[in-house]
Amino acid sequence: MGMTDVEKRALKGGAAFMETLAAPIPDACHISGLSRSEIYRRLATGDIRAVKSGSRTLILMDSLRAHLASLPAATFRAPKSVA
């Protein structure tokens, strides 16, 4: 699995690599591909967990990963051939 932008920013200046434990909502949207509205819907249903640090809402990355892993696999059909 590649590094997220958040993790890459943590490495700037020679900082040691650390796994991202939590991310603000805009970063969670970018990392997951989910919209801001979908993140809030999943927070309301309890599918994704968040914590507050002062006024900031931080999405717990373990819960985001678990939610994405629980989604059904995408299925595809071969395109119709042109005769």
C-alpha positions, 0 to 999 in steps of 0.5 A: 500500500502506498503512502497517503499525502498526509503521510508524505507530508509527515516525512518532509524535513527528514521526519521519521515515518509514522502511520497516520492514526487520524486525519481531518475530514478533507484528508479522509475524503481525499484518501478514501475517495468518499465525498464529504457528505458520504463521510458525514452520513457514515459518521452518523450511522457509526460506520466510521468513527471520529474524535474531536481535538478542540474544534477539529474533527479527526477521522480514525483511519482504522475505522475508515479502512475497515469501512472500505474493506466491508464494502461489496466488491465491484462487478463488471460485465464485458462490453457488448461486441459490435457486429 
